[in-house]
Amino acid sequence: VKASNSLSFSLQAKMSRPVQARRLEGIDKNIWVEFVKLAATYSKVNLGQGFPDFPAPDFLTEAFTRALSGGNHMLHQYTRAFGHPPLVKVLAQFFEKLLGRDLDPMTNVMVTVGAYQALFCCFQALVDEGDEVIIIEPFFDCYEPMVKMAGGTPVFVPLRPNPPKDGKLMSSADWQLDPAELASKFSERTKAIVLNSPNNPLGKVFSRGELGLIAELCVKHDVLCISDEVYEWLVYDGKQHIRIASLQGMWDRTVIIGSAGKTFSATGWKVGWVVGPNRLLQHLRTVHQNSVYHCATIAQEAVAQGFQRELMLYGKPESYFVQLSKELQQKRDWLVQSLDGVGMKPIVPEGTYFLVADISQFKSDVPDVPSSDEPYDYRFTKWMVKNKGLAAIPLSAFYSEAHKNNYTNLIRFCFAKEEATLKAANDILQKWKQEKTS
């Protein structure tokens, strides 16, 4: 009897205490979960998520195959936790060239599971309870929840659009920080600013003057800079990507984040890195060793070989970095023309995989629902994928809750796609335009 009583008691005794850690409160929603599912269910053409549907370069996949099937069986085992030695060595050589300073591969470079884990390490290692972190809007959506999860407080400052007066298409360069507004966000509580250049979702490449303004404020207020530079090689129209760590006073306070996924068009490999002074990276290593500890050895070996090739071809026309940006610029121009032709006004990006377009002229297709608390661009993109088979991402997803409703006439497309994919998108848009005018 006692045994059956205790069994029935244990079946009834459900946990009453909260199981969720407080740090997860309010950060459970994620746009990608919802929109990836919608695209998988309805889309004929997916220009939503930021990954190429064309293959990674042959030299990279061949390096992976060699590593996988070659004679070195140790490539199937653990390598150094903070980065496979051949990879950190070549990254140090590469960034020495880019930054004009000597780097120690063992202390100035750390390999991570994609740039995403690099960001996580930065926020967990450098942000404390009550610290403020400045985030420039629009921003890659994980910055805000990662800051909150570390106990920090996000402080938002917007890039403000200044449309050209001459009727030309707007450029991502027309979205700028207000210097006084930016300066007002810095205080004694500010621990770091997150910089993303080239910027996702706008494709903005920050100019030397804009970076100089940010650097000056960082030095003045003794603030760190988390510099997300995953699109560093994807800049167009002869623009130059300037690394903020190369500006005066910034090396010692900057962590640079990079991604083999974006650099070599292999986003599923999840190889990222951080480059910076040992005084900062030593704390990132502590988070890394107590979270993932280690990244896939074979992927690191192949990426190392990719970088060795690019180091030899640095700046030459046959460099993959040179070729990829040319190819993507053509794809960008194609999509710009396609969207402009149907009245979805594109904002021409200076870099990245992405292009933002104004959907104001399509408002009659998807009527507003005043009672809805969902931003209009969310409803528009959901309607578009379900009714037209074309997937994109609402721009307001890249804004804080307080500012979401100011930017609801814009959506983000990814143009890092095969020509056939972009042609299929154009066909959908042209058919849609005909339906509107008939």
N, C-alpha and C positions, 0 to 999 in steps of 0.2 A: 504493500500500500504506500509505504513511504517513497519508494522508487517512482511509482506512477504519479504521486502528488508532486514530487520535485520536477518530474518531466513536464507535467502540465503547467507548473509555475514558470519553468524556463521558457516554455513556448509563448506564454502570455507576457513575459517581462521584456517588452520592447524597450529600446533605449529612449530615454526622455531628454537626455542632455543634447545640446546642439553638436552635430558631428563636423560641421563646416568650420574651418579656421576663419577667424575674422578677416584676415587679409584677402580672402576671396570674395568678400561681400561686394556686390555691385559690378563685378568684372566677369561674370559668367557668360554674358552674351558675346558672340563673335560673328561678325558679318560673313566671314568666309564659310563657316559651317552652313549658314542658310543659303548663300548665293551659289556655292559650289554644288549643293544639292539641286537647286533650281536649274542650274545650267546642265547638270547631268540628266535631269528629267526632261527638259523641254528644248534645249538649244540645238539648232542645226549648225550654228556658227558661234563659237565661244570666244569673244574678245574681252572676257571678264578678267579671269585670273592672270597674273603676270608670269607666264612661262612660255617659252618658244614651243611651237609644234614642228619646228624643223630640227634636224639632227645636230648633235654636238659635232665639232670638227673631227675628221678622221684621225688626225695625229693624237687626239686625246683618247678616243675610244680604242685605238690601237695600243696606246700606253697602258690602258686599263686591262686589255686582253693579255698583253705581255706579262703584266704584274700577276694576273690571275692564273695563267697557265705556264708561266716561266719556271725556271729551276729553283727560284728562291722561295722555299716553303715557309720561311719565317714571315713573309708578307701576309700569311694567313693568321698570324698571331698578334698579340699586343705589340704596339710600338711605344715610343715615349709618350706619356700621358698628355704633355702640353704641346705636342706636335711632332710628327714624324721628322727625324733629323734632316733628310734631304729636302723636305718641304719648307721647314723654318729657315734652313740655310739659303735656299733660293729666294724666298720671300724677303729675307734680310738684304740680300744682294740687290733685288729689284727696288725695294723701298729706299735703300741708300742712294740709288740713282735718282729716284723721284723727289726725295726730301733733302738731298745734299748733306747727309750726315752719316757717320758710322753707326752701324747697328749690330748688336749682339744677338745672333739668332736664338740663343737660349733664354735671354731675359727680355728682349724687346719685341718678340713675336710669340703669339700663342694661337694654336689652331683650335677651332670650335666646330660644333655640329651646325654648320651654316651660320650666316650672319645673325639669325634669330637667337641662337644660344649665346652669341657674342654680346648681343644687346642685353639678354637676361643676366649674364655675368657682370656687365657694367653696372646695371641698376642695383643688383643685389650686393655688389662689392663696394659701391661708392655712395649709395644713397641711404641715409639714415632716417629714422622716425622724425617727422617734422621738417625735414629738408625740403626746399622748394626746387623744382626742376622746370626750367623754361622750355616750352615746346612751341615750335613755329607751326602755325596752321596754314594750309592743310598738312596733315602729318600721317605717316604710316601708322596704321591704327593700333599696333601693339605697344607703342611708346606709353600711352596713357595708363593702361592696366598694369604694365610692368613697373611703372613709377609707383603706382598705388600699392602694388603687391610688396614693394620694398619698404612701404611706410611713408613714402614721400608724397608731396603735394604738387600736382602739375599746375603750372602757371602758363596760360596760353597767350601768344601774341600772333596776330594774323599778318599774312602777306595780303596787301590790299591791291585790288586791280585798278589800273589806270588805263582805260580803253583808249586806243589811238584815235585821234580826231579825224584822220584822213580817210576813214572808211576801210582801212587795211584790216586784215585779220589780226586779232590780238595774239601776242606772243607770251610765252611764260615769263619772259623778261619784264613784261608790263605789270607783273605782280611783285610788289616791293614792300619791304618793311618801312614803317614810319620810324625814323631814328629816335625821336623823342618818346614815342610809345614803347619802343624796345628798351630804351634806357630806364623807363619808369618801372619795368618789370624786375629789374635787378635790386636786391636788397641784401641785408646781412644774413637772411635766411636762404638765399640762393646758393645751392651747392653746384649745380651744373646746368648747362644748356645743351639741348639736343639739336645738332645741325644735320640736315639731310640734303646733300648736294652731290650730284643732281637729285632733285626732289621728286619723290613719289608721293602724290599722284600728278603734280602739275608738269613735271619735266623741266622745272626751273634749274638753271645752273647759276649759282651765286657768283656775282662779279667780285673782283679783287677789292673794290670799294666797299661792298656789302660785307665781305668777310673781314675786312679791316675794322669796320665798325663793331662787329661782334667780338673780334679779338681784343680791341681796345677796352670794351666793357668787361670782358673776362679777366683781363689783367688788372683793371682798376678795382674790381670787386673780388678778386682772388677766387674765380669760379672755374670749374672744370668744363671741358667741352667733349661731349660724346659725338663723334663725327662719323655718321653713317654714309659711307662712300661706295656702296655696292655697285652703283652705276658709273663708276669713275671713268671707264673706257667708252661709255656710250654717250658721247657728246657730238653735236651736229653743227653744220654751217661754219666749220673752222673755229668754233668756240673752244676755250681752254678750261679744263677742270683744274682749279687751284686748290691745293690741299691746305687747309687752315693751319695744320701743324707746322707748315713751313714759314708762317708769318712770325714776326718778332714776338717773343714771350710766350708762344703757344705750344711748342713741343712738350714742355714740362707739364702741361695741364690738359693734354689732348689724348684721347684714345681713338685711333682710326679703326673703322670696321670695314672689312671687305668680304667678297663672296666669289668663290669659284663658280657657283651656280650661274650668276649673272655674267661673270667674266668669260666663261667658256661655254655658255649656253647649255649647262647641265644642272638644272635646278634640283633634280632629284638626288644628286650625289650628297648634298648637304655638307659641303666643306666650306667653312668660313674661317676668318682669322681676325685677330686684333693686333695692331702695331702701336707701340707707345713706350713711354719711359718705364723702367723697372719699378719705380716708386708707385706707379698705378697698377701695372700688370701683376705685381706680386699678390695684390688683393684679388684680382680676377682669377688668378691661378687657384687661390683658396676656394672660391666658389666652384670653379671647374672641377677640382679634385673631389668635391663633396656633392657633385650633381652627376654629370655624365661620366666624368673621369677621363674618358678616352673616346677618340673618333676612329672611324673605319680606316684601317691601315692601307688597304689596296687603293681606295679612293684618294687618299693623301699621296700615295706613291705616283699615281697617274697624274694628279694635279701638279706635283713637283716636276714631272717630266714636261708637262705643258708649259710651265713657267720657264724651264730651262731653254726650251725652244724659243719662247717669246723674248727671253733675255738676249739671245743671239741675234734675233731679228728686230730688236727694239727700234722703233721709228722708221723701219723699212716698209715699202709698199706691201710686201708679202706677209707682214705681221698679221696675225689673226685679229688683233685688237684694231688695227687700221682697217682691215677688210670688213669686219663686223659692223663698225660704226657707219661705214659707207653703205652697206646693204640695208641697215636699219633706217638710215636717213631716206633712202628710196622708198621703203615701206611706209615710213611716216608721211612722206609727201603724197603717196598714193592714197592713204586713208584721209589725209587733209582734203584732198581734191574731191574724194568720194563724199565725205560728210558735207563739205561746203556746197557741193552740187545739189544736195537735197534740202539744204536750209538748216542743217544742224551745225551751227557755227563753231568750228574748231579753234582751240587756243593752241597755237603752234609751239610744240615743246622744243627746248634747246638740248634736251638729253632724255635718257631713260627709255623704257619700253612703252611709255604711256602718253595718251593724248586726252585732254579734257574737252568736251563739246557742250555748247549751250543748246538746250532742247526747247527754248521758249516758243519757237514757231510750231512745235508739235503739241502744244498744250491742249488744243481742241480734241486731239485723239484720245487723251486720257484725262477726262474731266477731274477737276479738284473736288475733294470731299472735305468740306470745312470741318466736319465733326471728327475726322480722322486725326490721330496724334502721330501718324507716320509721315515723315517728310515726303514731299511730292516726288522727289527724285527716286526714292525707294519704290513708291507705287508705280512710277513710270517704268523703271527697269524691270520690275516684276511683270508688269503688263507686257512689256516689249518681248521678254523671253518667252512668255506663255503664248502670245498672239502672233509674234513675228519670227520667233526662233532665234533671235539675236541677243546674246548675253553681254551685258556691260555692268559696271559697278556704280552705285550712286555716290556722288562726290561728298555729300553730307556725312557719309561714313567716316570721312577723314577729318572731321571736326569734333570738337568737344560738345557735350550736351547743350551748353549755354549758347553756342554759336551755330548749331546745326541748321536752324531754320533760316539763316541768312543766305545759304548757298544751296537752294533746292532746285535750281534750273540747270544744273550741270551734272554730266555723267562722265565716267572714265572708261576709255577703251584701251586695250592692249594691241599694239601693232607688230609685236615680235612674233609674226606668224608667217606661214607659207603663203606664197602668192595666191594659191588656189583658195586658201581660207579668206584672204582679203577680198578676192574677187567674189566669193560667195556672199560675203557681208555686203559688198557693193550691190549685188543683184537684189538682195533683200531690201536695201534702202531705195533702190530705183523703183522697185515694184510698189513699195510703200508710197513713194512720191506720186506715182501714177494714180494710185487709189485715192490719194488726197485731192488730186486735181480733177479727177473724173466725176 
